[in-house]
Amino acid sequence: MQEKPHLLIMAAGMASRYGGVKQLESVGPSGEIIMDYSIHAAVQAGYEDVIIVIKKDMERDFEEIIGKRLRPYINLRYAYQELEDLPEGYSVPAERVKPWGTGHAVLAARELVDAPLTVINADDYYGKDAFKQMYDFLSKKPAEGDQARHALCTWILRNTLSPHGTVSRGVCELDEQGRLLNIRELKKIAMADDDAVYTLDDGKTWHPLSGDVPVSMNFFGFSRSFMQLLADRFTDFLDETIESGSLVSEYLLPEILGHELKEEKCEIHTSMSSERWFGVTYQEDKPFVEASLQNLVNTGVFPTPLWK
């Protein structure tokens, strides 16, 4: 029996580098936001259920700007990522203000998920190809005993960098069959001609990185069992964070998957998107995104207005 996967969009981030709620910035020729294009591509691929993870106080803005116009086309629900949403027996450390990370964002939707799950960022344009590939993968019923079978769509690093500052990327190592062997989250990667460099010490030293390496852009496909894994590992993360006294440690999807791979508890299939990624990490990225979307409209990839 075919299962219809959900689409979960992570939209609760603080967007500190951007300087505003970039998830709701108009970038399309008819006033669309980037999320419009992701959901439109997902609907064309076959998705019917969309969960947007936001902060509770953002709900009115999301509903006004995007929710109302999407409801005729999809089943739209909201999940709420709040700092205080912790397992029983845990509390937010004093002075902690930073969100708990992408793993916690997905976990916020635990009561709404009853099928395989595709997870993406709200402020990234992924193209149509990635949604089709992921929908087809997740729609296949797994073989008996093959429940921990996930997927990841990747992009070439050089096609995901911003000329306006550093970015975070999950650098991937693959085997000959395209399965993920390791994923390493590098939080400060910068352009360097046709390649890249990264720093682990806030810019004191920089290390070379090939522009050809496949990277994760937070476009994941998870089996139904993943939610329980997230909940189990979150308590371990909290114990380590509280013991270390860190106020900025994050529960990140690439690192969670990296641990699972190291312990040989899952298998992660990858596919390389044939389309270019773009996003609005910084305010200065916005004109390029607007021009890119206008070009997609001009070449007939998307209509304008997007939802008719």
MARMI-278584 format. One record per residue: residue in three letters; x, y, z of N, C-alpha, C in turn. Coordinates in steps of 0.02 Angstrom, whole numbers, plus 50000, padded with zeros to 5 digits. Layout:
{'ALA' {X Y Z} {X Y Z} {X Y Z}}
...
END
This chain:
{'MET' {50042 49940 50000} {50000 50000 50000} {50044 50063 50000}}
{'GLN' {50028 50110 49958} {50067 50171 49953} {50049 50218 50011}}
{'GLU' {50101 50245 50043} {50091 50295 50095} {50105 50364 50066}}
{'LYS' {50063 50412 50083} {50074 50480 50060} {50113 50518 50113}}
{'PRO' {50175 50538 50098} {50215 50573 50149} {50189 50643 50162}}
{'HIS' {50203 50666 50223} {50190 50736 50241} {50249 50779 50218}}
{'LEU' {50237 50843 50210} {50290 50892 50201} {50292 50936 50263}}
{'LEU' {50350 50939 50296} {50359 50982 50354} {50408 51037 50337}}
{'ILE' {50388 51099 50350} {50429 51157 50334} {50450 51191 50398}}
{'MET' {50515 51196 50409} {50542 51228 50469} {50545 51303 50459}}
{'ALA' {50504 51341 50496} {50498 51413 50485} {50500 51452 50550}}
{'ALA' {50527 51423 50604} {50526 51457 50668} {50592 51490 50685}}
{'GLY' {50642 51487 50640} {50708 51514 50655} {50707 51589 50667}}
{'MET' {50757 51613 50703} {50760 51684 50721} {50786 51728 50664}}
{'ALA' {50821 51698 50615} {50847 51735 50557} {50891 51793 50578}}
{'SER' {50937 51780 50625} {50979 51834 50652} {51025 51864 50600}}
{'ARG' {51051 51823 50553} {51096 51850 50503} {51058 51892 50452}}
{'TYR' {50995 51876 50443} {50955 51912 50392} {50928 51978 50418}}
{'GLY' {50911 51980 50481} {50886 52042 50510} {50811 52050 50506}}
{'GLY' {50773 51996 50503} {50701 52001 50500} {50670 51932 50491}}
{'VAL' {50604 51930 50483} {50569 51866 50472} {50573 51851 50398}}
{'LYS' {50630 51823 50376} {50642 51814 50305} {50594 51763 50274}}
{'GLN' {50564 51719 50316} {50519 51669 50289} {50458 51702 50256}}
{'LEU' {50442 51763 50275} {50382 51797 50250} {50397 51854 50202}}
{'GLU' {50460 51860 50181} {50479 51913 50134} {50452 51898 50064}}
{'SER' {50421 51948 50033} {50397 51941 49964} {50457 51941 49916}}
{'VAL' {50461 51890 49874} {50516 51885 49825} {50491 51868 49755}}
{'GLY' {50430 51843 49748} {50402 51824 49683} {50372 51883 49646}}
{'PRO' {50364 51878 49580} {50337 51934 49541} {50266 51954 49558}}
{'SER' {50228 51910 49590} {50160 51928 49611} {50154 51928 49687}}
{'GLY' {50209 51941 49720} {50208 51947 49793} {50218 51882 49830}}
{'GLU' {50237 51828 49796} {50246 51763 49828} {50307 51764 49874}}
{'ILE' {50307 51720 49925} {50366 51708 49966} {50397 51642 49943}}
{'ILE' {50458 51629 49964} {50492 51568 49940} {50452 51506 49957}}
{'MET' {50420 51505 50016} {50381 51447 50036} {50326 51430 49986}}
{'ASP' {50298 51481 49954} {50247 51470 49903} {50273 51422 49849}}
{'TYR' {50334 51434 49827} {50362 51394 49773} {50378 51323 49795}}
{'SER' {50401 51315 49857} {50413 51248 49883} {50348 51208 49887}}
{'ILE' {50296 51239 49912} {50233 51204 49920} {50201 51190 49852}}
{'HIS' {50207 51237 49806} {50180 51226 49738} {50215 51167 49706}}
{'ALA' {50282 51163 49712} {50319 51107 49684} {50300 51041 49718}}
{'ALA' {50289 51045 49784} {50270 50985 49821} {50201 50959 49800}}
{'VAL' {50154 51004 49791} {50087 50984 49768} {50091 50950 49700}}
{'GLN' {50130 50977 49656} {50138 50947 49590} {50170 50877 49594}}
{'ALA' {50212 50867 49645} {50245 50801 49654} {50198 50750 49685}}
{'GLY' {50143 50774 49718} {50095 50728 49747} {50079 50739 49820}}
{'TYR' {50115 50783 49855} {50103 50796 49925} {50034 50829 49935}}
{'GLU' {50001 50810 49989} {49936 50838 50005} {49933 50868 50075}}
{'ASP' {49979 50847 50120} {49978 50871 50189} {50042 50910 50204}}
{'VAL' {50034 50972 50228} {50091 51015 50243} {50086 51039 50315}}
{'ILE' {50141 51032 50351} {50147 51055 50420} {50200 51110 50421}}
{'ILE' {50183 51169 50444} {50232 51223 50450} {50248 51233 50524}}
{'VAL' {50311 51227 50541} {50333 51236 50610} {50352 51309 50621}}
{'ILE' {50316 51342 50666} {50326 51413 50680} {50327 51425 50755}}
{'LYS' {50341 51486 50774} {50329 51506 50843} {50255 51525 50849}}
{'LYS' {50226 51513 50906} {50155 51525 50915} {50136 51597 50899}}
{'ASP' {50179 51645 50916} {50161 51715 50905} {50168 51736 50831}}
{'MET' {50190 51690 50788} {50195 51705 50716} {50134 51681 50677}}
{'GLU' {50088 51646 50710} {50033 51613 50675} {49989 51662 50636}}
{'ARG' {49971 51717 50665} {49927 51765 50631} {49959 51790 50566}}
{'ASP' {50024 51807 50569} {50059 51832 50510} {50063 51778 50456}}
{'PHE' {50079 51717 50476} {50083 51662 50427} {50015 51649 50394}}
{'GLU' {49963 51650 50434} {49897 51637 50407} {49875 51691 50357}}
{'GLU' {49890 51754 50373} {49872 51809 50329} {49912 51809 50265}}
{'ILE' {49977 51795 50270} {50021 51803 50213} {50020 51742 50167}}
{'ILE' {50013 51682 50195} {50017 51623 50152} {49962 51572 50166}}
{'GLY' {49941 51565 50229} {49895 51511 50248} {49829 51513 50210}}
{'LYS' {49798 51572 50208} {49731 51577 50178} {49730 51557 50105}}
{'ARG' {49783 51577 50068} {49781 51562 49996} {49799 51490 49980}}
{'LEU' {49830 51455 50028} {49851 51386 50016} {49797 51335 50032}}
{'ARG' {49751 51352 50076} {49704 51302 50102} {49661 51270 50048}}
{'PRO' {49644 51303 49993} {49606 51268 49940} {49645 51212 49906}}
{'TYR' {49711 51211 49915} {49753 51164 49878} {49783 51109 49921}}
{'ILE' {49790 51120 49986} {49824 51072 50030} {49790 51070 50098}}
{'ASN' {49806 51018 50136} {49787 51014 50206} {49844 51046 50246}}
{'LEU' {49835 51107 50269} {49887 51145 50303} {49876 51146 50378}}
{'ARG' {49928 51129 50415} {49926 51133 50488} {49989 51167 50514}}
{'TYR' {49984 51194 50575} {50042 51225 50607} {50063 51183 50667}}
{'ALA' {50129 51180 50678} {50157 51154 50740} {50199 51210 50770}}
{'TYR' {50207 51210 50835} {50238 51266 50869} {50302 51246 50904}}
{'GLN' {50357 51276 50883} {50422 51264 50915} {50433 51319 50967}}
{'GLU' {50432 51298 51029} {50442 51345 51085} {50499 51321 51128}}
{'LEU' {50538 51367 51155} {50596 51351 51196} {50577 51307 51255}}
{'GLU' {50516 51317 51281} {50494 51282 51341} {50467 51212 51327}}
{'ASP' {50463 51193 51264} {50437 51126 51246} {50492 51074 51256}}
{'LEU' {50496 51049 51317} {50548 51001 51337} {50517 50940 51369}}
{'PRO' {50553 50884 51370} {50527 50824 51403} {50515 50837 51477}}
{'GLU' {50471 50797 51506} {50457 50803 51577} {50521 50796 51618}}
{'GLY' {50529 50841 51667} {50588 50839 51710} {50643 50886 51688}}
{'TYR' {50635 50919 51630} {50685 50966 51606} {50655 51036 51604}}
{'SER' {50699 51086 51612} {50678 51156 51609} {50730 51195 51570}}
{'VAL' {50711 51253 51544} {50756 51294 51505} {50810 51324 51550}}
{'PRO' {50873 51316 51534} {50926 51346 51575} {50920 51422 51578}}
{'ALA' {50939 51451 51633} {50937 51524 51640} {50980 51556 51586}}
{'GLU' {50953 51609 51555} {50986 51648 51504} {50987 51614 51435}}
{'ARG' {50958 51555 51429} {50954 51523 51363} {50900 51558 51321}}
{'VAL' {50918 51585 51263} {50871 51616 51217} {50872 51585 51148}}
{'LYS' {50927 51551 51130} {50934 51522 51064} {50888 51462 51057}}
{'PRO' {50853 51455 50999} {50811 51395 50988} {50853 51331 50993}}
{'TRP' {50819 51275 51004} {50853 51212 51015} {50878 51179 50950}}
{'GLY' {50860 51205 50892} {50887 51178 50830} {50836 51140 50788}}
{'THR' {50860 51115 50730} {50816 51084 50681} {50785 51019 50705}}
{'GLY' {50822 50980 50745} {50793 50918 50772} {50734 50933 50817}}
{'HIS' {50740 50985 50857} {50685 51006 50902} {50626 51033 50861}}
{'ALA' {50642 51067 50805} {50588 51093 50762} {50545 51036 50735}}
{'VAL' {50576 50983 50711} {50538 50926 50685} {50499 50893 50742}}
{'LEU' {50530 50887 50799} {50498 50856 50857} {50436 50894 50879}}
{'ALA' {50434 50958 50865} {50375 50999 50883} {50312 50975 50849}}
{'ALA' {50319 50939 50793} {50261 50915 50755} {50243 50843 50771}}
{'ARG' {50269 50816 50826} {50261 50745 50841} {50189 50722 50846}}
{'GLU' {50144 50765 50867} {50073 50746 50873} {50037 50747 50806}}
{'LEU' {50067 50775 50754} {50034 50783 50690} {50058 50733 50637}}
{'VAL' {50112 50698 50651} {50144 50656 50601} {50122 50584 50609}}
{'ASP' {50093 50556 50556} {50073 50485 50557} {50091 50451 50490}}
{'ALA' {50143 50477 50457} {50165 50450 50392} {50238 50468 50383}}
{'PRO' {50271 50442 50332} {50339 50465 50317} {50340 50540 50306}}
{'LEU' {50398 50570 50315} {50402 50642 50321} {50458 50671 50279}}
{'THR' {50442 50722 50239} {50493 50762 50205} {50502 50826 50244}}
{'VAL' {50564 50845 50258} {50579 50904 50298} {50622 50952 50258}}
{'ILE' {50601 51016 50256} {50638 51067 50220} {50641 51132 50260}}
{'ASN' {50685 51178 50239} {50687 51245 50266} {50634 51289 50232}}
{'ALA' {50610 51339 50268} {50560 51384 50240} {50590 51434 50191}}
{'ASP' {50653 51451 50199} {50682 51507 50161} {50730 51485 50106}}
{'ASP' {50723 51422 50083} {50765 51395 50030} {50723 51377 49969}}
{'TYR' {50748 51393 49909} {50716 51370 49848} {50753 51307 49825}}
{'TYR' {50717 51251 49820} {50747 51187 49805} {50734 51164 49733}}
{'GLY' {50686 51195 49698} {50668 51170 49632} {50617 51114 49636}}
{'LYS' {50595 51090 49578} {50543 51038 49575} {50571 50967 49580}}
{'ASP' {50629 50957 49554} {50658 50890 49549} {50665 50856 49618}}
{'ALA' {50688 50894 49667} {50699 50865 49733} {50634 50839 49764}}
{'PHE' {50580 50875 49756} {50516 50854 49785} {50491 50790 49752}}
{'LYS' {50499 50785 49686} {50477 50725 49651} {50517 50665 49673}}
{'GLN' {50584 50672 49676} {50626 50617 49697} {50609 50593 49768}}
{'MET' {50600 50641 49813} {50587 50622 49882} {50517 50592 49891}}
{'TYR' {50468 50619 49856} {50400 50591 49861} {50400 50519 49837}}
{'ASP' {50432 50505 49781} {50434 50437 49755} {50469 50389 49803}}
{'PHE' {50523 50412 49833} {50560 50369 49880} {50518 50353 49942}}
{'LEU' {50487 50404 49972} {50450 50394 50034} {50384 50358 50023}}
{'SER' {50357 50361 49963} {50292 50330 49950} {50297 50254 49944}}
{'LYS' {50356 50228 49934} {50364 50156 49929} {50362 50124 49997}}
{'LYS' {50323 50072 50004} {50319 50037 50068} {50385 50002 50082}}
{'PRO' {50415 50015 50141} {50479 49982 50155} {50472 49907 50165}}
{'ALA' {50525 49871 50150} {50525 49799 50161} {50522 49784 50236}}
{'GLU' {50500 49725 50253} {50495 49704 50323} {50563 49712 50357}}
{'GLY' {50564 49744 50414} {50627 49754 50451} {50670 49810 50423}}
{'ASP' {50643 49850 50377} {50681 49904 50346} {50650 49972 50364}}
{'GLN' {50634 49980 50428} {50599 50040 50449} {50644 50101 50454}}
{'ALA' {50708 50092 50471} {50754 50149 50479} {50788 50163 50412}}
{'ARG' {50748 50181 50364} {50772 50194 50295} {50753 50265 50277}}
{'HIS' {50802 50308 50275} {50790 50379 50264} {50821 50402 50198}}
{'ALA' {50812 50466 50182} {50839 50492 50119} {50861 50564 50128}}
{'LEU' {50905 50585 50084} {50933 50653 50086} {50944 50676 50014}}
{'CYS' {50920 50735 49999} {50935 50766 49934} {50994 50812 49944}}
{'THR' {51042 50809 49898} {51103 50849 49904} {51111 50896 49845}}
{'TRP' {51155 50946 49855} {51173 50994 49804} {51248 51002 49803}}
{'ILE' {51276 51026 49748} {51348 51041 49744} {51362 51104 49785}}
{'LEU' {51413 51102 49827} {51426 51157 49873} {51431 51224 49839}}
{'ARG' {51468 51230 49784} {51479 51296 49754} {51414 51328 49731}}
{'ASN' {51363 51287 49719} {51298 51314 49697} {51253 51334 49755}}
{'THR' {51280 51333 49815} {51239 51349 49874} {51269 51404 49917}}
{'LEU' {51324 51435 49894} {51359 51485 49935} {51332 51555 49922}}
{'SER' {51342 51598 49972} {51322 51668 49965} {51385 51712 49961}}
{'PRO' {51386 51760 49916} {51443 51806 49912} {51443 51857 49969}}
{'HIS' {51392 51856 50011} {51383 51909 50061} {51400 51887 50132}}
{'GLY' {51426 51826 50141} {51445 51804 50208} {51449 51728 50212}}
{'THR' {51463 51704 50272} {51471 51632 50282} {51403 51598 50287}}
{'VAL' {51403 51532 50274} {51341 51492 50278} {51357 51427 50315}}
{'SER' {51305 51394 50339} {51311 51328 50369} {51289 51275 50319}}
{'ARG' {51327 51221 50313} {51309 51167 50268} {51328 51100 50299}}
{'GLY' {51290 51049 50282} {51307 50982 50303} {51347 50949 50247}}
{'VAL' {51412 50942 50255} {51456 50913 50204} {51450 50837 50206}}
{'CYS' {51436 50807 50148} {51419 50736 50146} {51475 50694 50116}}
{'GLU' {51482 50634 50143} {51526 50583 50115} {51482 50524 50094}}
{'LEU' {51488 50502 50031} {51444 50451 50004} {51484 50389 49983}}
{'ASP' {51449 50331 49983} {51481 50272 49956} {51467 50267 49881}}
{'GLU' {51489 50213 49849} {51482 50206 49777} {51409 50199 49755}}
{'GLN' {51366 50177 49800} {51295 50169 49785} {51255 50233 49801}}
{'GLY' {51289 50286 49821} {51255 50348 49837} {51224 50349 49906}}
{'ARG' {51242 50303 49949} {51218 50303 50017} {51263 50346 50061}}
{'LEU' {51233 50379 50110} {51270 50424 50153} {51313 50385 50201}}
{'LEU' {51378 50402 50202} {51425 50372 50250} {51435 50417 50310}}
{'ASN' {51436 50482 50297} {51448 50530 50352} {51422 50598 50331}}
{'ILE' {51400 50637 50379} {51379 50706 50367} {51408 50749 50422}}
{'ARG' {51443 50802 50402} {51477 50845 50449} {51451 50916 50442}}
{'GLU' {51425 50943 50496} {51397 51010 50495} {51453 51061 50505}}
{'LEU' {51466 51102 50452} {51513 51157 50457} {51474 51222 50458}}
{'LYS' {51484 51262 50509} {51440 51319 50521} {51464 51384 50491}}
{'LYS' {51528 51386 50467} {51552 51448 50437} {51593 51430 50375}}
{'ILE' {51558 51428 50317} {51589 51414 50253} {51584 51477 50210}}
{'ALA' {51639 51496 50177} {51640 51555 50135} {51664 51538 50065}}
{'MET' {51644 51579 50016} {51667 51571 49948} {51741 51585 49943}}
{'ALA' {51775 51548 49898} {51846 51560 49883} {51857 51543 49810}}
{'ASP' {51847 51593 49767} {51848 51583 49694} {51796 51530 49676}}
{'ASP' {51816 51474 49645} {51768 51423 49624} {51758 51370 49677}}
{'ASP' {51794 51376 49732} {51789 51328 49787} {51767 51363 49850}}
{'ALA' {51787 51337 49908} {51764 51367 49971} {51818 51357 50024}}
{'VAL' {51809 51392 50080} {51850 51383 50139} {51803 51383 50199}}
{'TYR' {51826 51353 50254} {51786 51353 50315} {51830 51365 50375}}
{'THR' {51800 51389 50429} {51836 51403 50491} {51801 51370 50549}}
{'LEU' {51841 51347 50596} {51815 51317 50658} {51830 51360 50719}}
{'ASP' {51864 51416 50707} {51885 51458 50764} {51870 51532 50751}}
{'ASP' {51810 51544 50722} {51787 51612 50709} {51834 51653 50666}}
{'GLY' {51863 51620 50616} {51902 51657 50567} {51976 51664 50581}}
{'LYS' {52000 51636 50636} {52072 51640 50650} {52112 51600 50600}}
{'THR' {52085 51542 50582} {52116 51500 50530} {52062 51475 50483}}
{'TRP' {52081 51466 50419} {52034 51443 50368} {52063 51381 50333}}
{'HIS' {52017 51335 50316} {52036 51272 50285} {52003 51266 50217}}
{'PRO' {52038 51239 50166} {52009 51233 50099} {51955 51180 50096}}
{'LEU' {51907 51190 50051} {51852 51143 50041} {51832 51144 49968}}
{'SER' {51830 51087 49936} {51813 51083 49865} {51742 51107 49853}}
{'GLY' {51734 51145 49799} {51667 51167 49780} {51624 51112 49752}}
{'ASP' {51654 51053 49739} {51617 50997 49709} {51586 50951 49760}}
{'VAL' {51600 50960 49825} {51574 50912 49874} {51498 50917 49878}}
{'PRO' {51464 50860 49887} {51391 50863 49897} {51375 50887 49968}}
{'VAL' {51325 50930 49973} {51306 50957 50038} {51231 50949 50050}}
{'SER' {51214 50945 50113} {51144 50944 50133} {51119 51015 50140}}
{'MET' {51059 51028 50114} {51026 51092 50123} {50963 51083 50165}}
{'ASN' {50965 51035 50210} {50907 51019 50253} {50846 50999 50211}}
{'PHE' {50857 50953 50164} {50802 50924 50125} {50804 50848 50139}}
{'PHE' {50767 50829 50190} {50771 50761 50217} {50707 50722 50203}}
{'GLY' {50714 50656 50201} {50656 50611 50199} {50664 50560 50255}}
{'PHE' {50613 50556 50299} {50618 50512 50357} {50562 50461 50359}}
{'SER' {50579 50401 50381} {50528 50350 50392} {50486 50369 50453}}
{'ARG' {50432 50334 50463} {50387 50349 50519} {50421 50339 50587}}
{'SER' {50471 50296 50589} {50504 50281 50653} {50549 50337 50677}}
{'PHE' {50562 50387 50634} {50611 50438 50651} {50589 50482 50710}}
{'MET' {50525 50493 50718} {50501 50536 50772} {50521 50507 50840}}
{'GLN' {50514 50443 50849} {50533 50412 50912} {50608 50418 50924}}
{'LEU' {50647 50409 50871} {50719 50418 50877} {50736 50489 50899}}
{'LEU' {50704 50538 50869} {50715 50608 50888} {50702 50620 50961}}
{'ALA' {50646 50593 50986} {50628 50602 51057} {50680 50569 51102}}
{'ASP' {50701 50510 51084} {50749 50474 51126} {50816 50510 51129}}
{'ARG' {50841 50532 51072} {50907 50565 51071} {50904 50635 51101}}
{'PHE' {50846 50666 51103} {50841 50734 51129} {50857 50736 51203}}
{'THR' {50836 50687 51240} {50853 50686 51311} {50928 50679 51322}}
{'ASP' {50961 50639 51280} {51034 50633 51285} {51067 50700 51270}}
{'PHE' {51041 50735 51219} {51068 50801 51202} {51060 50850 51259}}
{'LEU' {51002 50850 51290} {50989 50896 51346} {51035 50882 51405}}
{'ASP' {51045 50818 51419} {51090 50800 51474} {51160 50827 51462}}
{'GLU' {51185 50818 51401} {51252 50842 51384} {51256 50918 51386}}
{'THR' {51203 50951 51360} {51202 51024 51358} {51201 51054 51428}}
{'ILE' {51159 51026 51471} {51154 51052 51539} {51220 51040 51577}}
{'GLU' {51250 50982 51567} {51313 50967 51601} {51369 51013 51579}}
{'SER' {51370 51030 51514} {51423 51074 51489} {51411 51147 51504}}
{'GLY' {51348 51165 51519} {51331 51234 51533} {51323 51277 51471}}
{'SER' {51320 51245 51412} {51314 51283 51349} {51246 51315 51343}}
{'LEU' {51245 51377 51319} {51182 51412 51307} {51167 51417 51232}}
{'VAL' {51210 51388 51190} {51201 51395 51118} {51202 51328 51081}}
{'SER' {51214 51272 51115} {51214 51207 51082} {51147 51194 51049}}
{'GLU' {51148 51164 50989} {51086 51151 50952} {51080 51076 50936}}
{'TYR' {51018 51053 50936} {51001 50984 50919} {50988 50983 50844}}
{'LEU' {51038 50964 50805} {51037 50973 50732} {51027 50907 50695}}
{'LEU' {50984 50909 50644} {50969 50849 50606} {51032 50816 50575}}
{'PRO' {51078 50854 50545} {51138 50820 50517} {51178 50783 50570}}
{'GLU' {51184 50812 50630} {51223 50780 50682} {51186 50718 50709}}
{'ILE' {51121 50722 50713} {51081 50664 50736} {51090 50606 50687}}
{'LEU' {51085 50621 50622} {51095 50568 50572} {51166 50542 50573}}
{'GLY' {51214 50587 50585} {51283 50565 50589} {51294 50514 50644}}
{'HIS' {51263 50525 50702} {51268 50478 50757} {51236 50411 50739}}
{'GLU' {51178 50413 50706} {51144 50352 50687} {51185 50311 50637}}
{'LEU' {51217 50347 50590} {51259 50313 50541} {51320 50281 50575}}
{'LYS' {51351 50318 50620} {51410 50293 50654} {51394 50230 50693}}
{'GLU' {51334 50227 50722} {51313 50169 50761} {51279 50116 50718}}
{'GLU' {51277 50128 50651} {51248 50081 50603} {51176 50063 50620}}
{'LYS' {51137 50115 50637} {51067 50104 50656} {51019 50124 50600}}
{'CYS' {51045 50150 50545} {51000 50170 50491} {51037 50169 50425}}
{'GLU' {50999 50175 50371} {51027 50180 50303} {50997 50242 50272}}
{'ILE' {51040 50283 50242} {51017 50346 50213} {51035 50348 50139}}
{'HIS' {50985 50347 50096} {50995 50351 50024} {50998 50425 50004}}
{'THR' {51041 50441 49956} {51046 50510 49934} {51030 50516 49860}}
{'SER' {51010 50575 49840} {51001 50591 49769} {51025 50663 49759}}
{'MET' {51055 50676 49702} {51081 50742 49687} {51029 50780 49646}}
{'SER' {51010 50839 49670} {50962 50879 49632} {50994 50905 49568}}
{'SER' {50955 50905 49515} {50979 50930 49451} {50969 51006 49444}}
{'GLU' {50937 51037 49494} {50921 51108 49490} {50964 51148 49539}}
{'ARG' {50969 51212 49526} {51008 51256 49569} {50968 51276 49630}}
{'TRP' {51002 51275 49687} {50973 51300 49750} {50986 51375 49755}}
{'PHE' {50940 51411 49786} {50955 51479 49807} {50912 51497 49867}}
{'GLY' {50937 51545 49906} {50902 51564 49967} {50922 51633 49990}}
{'VAL' {50891 51656 50044} {50903 51723 50069} {50933 51720 50140}}
{'THR' {50996 51701 50142} {51031 51700 50205} {51042 51771 50231}}
{'TYR' {51058 51817 50185} {51071 51887 50201} {51026 51932 50160}}
{'GLN' {51014 51994 50186} {50973 52042 50149} {50999 52053 50078}}
{'GLU' {51065 52051 50070} {51095 52063 50005} {51081 52008 49955}}
{'ASP' {51058 51950 49979} {51042 51895 49933} {50974 51905 49899}}
{'LYS' {50933 51949 49925} {50864 51954 49901} {50859 51973 49827}}
{'PRO' {50897 52022 49801} {50890 52039 49729} {50905 51980 49684}}
{'PHE' {50955 51938 49701} {50970 51879 49660} {50912 51830 49661}}
{'VAL' {50882 51820 49719} {50825 51774 49725} {50766 51799 49684}}
{'GLU' {50752 51864 49688} {50698 51893 49649} {50709 51885 49574}}
{'ALA' {50770 51897 49552} {50786 51891 49481} {50781 51817 49459}}
{'SER' {50803 51771 49502} {50801 51700 49485} {50729 51675 49478}}
{'LEU' {50685 51697 49523} {50615 51677 49519} {50581 51707 49458}}
{'GLN' {50598 51770 49443} {50569 51801 49383} {50590 51763 49321}}
{'ASN' {50652 51739 49320} {50676 51700 49262} {50638 51634 49256}}
{'LEU' {50623 51602 49314} {50585 51539 49313} {50514 51551 49287}}
{'VAL' {50486 51609 49301} {50420 51627 49275} {50425 51640 49199}}
{'ASN' {50477 51677 49180} {50485 51695 49109} {50495 51633 49065}}
{'THR' {50526 51581 49093} {50540 51520 49054} {50485 51468 49062}}
{'GLY' {50431 51485 49097} {50373 51441 49101} {50377 51387 49154}}
{'VAL' {50426 51391 49199} {50431 51341 49252} {50375 51350 49302}}
{'PHE' {50359 51413 49318} {50305 51429 49364} {50260 51482 49333}}
{'PRO' {50194 51479 49348} {50149 51532 49325} {50153 51593 49372}}
{'THR' {50124 51648 49351} {50117 51706 49395} {50048 51736 49382}}
{'PRO' {50008 51748 49434} {50022 51728 49503} {50026 51652 49510}}
{'LEU' {50061 51630 49563} {50075 51559 49571} {50013 51519 49584}}
{'TRP' {49968 51545 49627} {49906 51509 49645} {49848 51545 49611}}
{'LYS' {49813 51510 49567} {49759 51542 49530} {49692 51512 49551}}
END
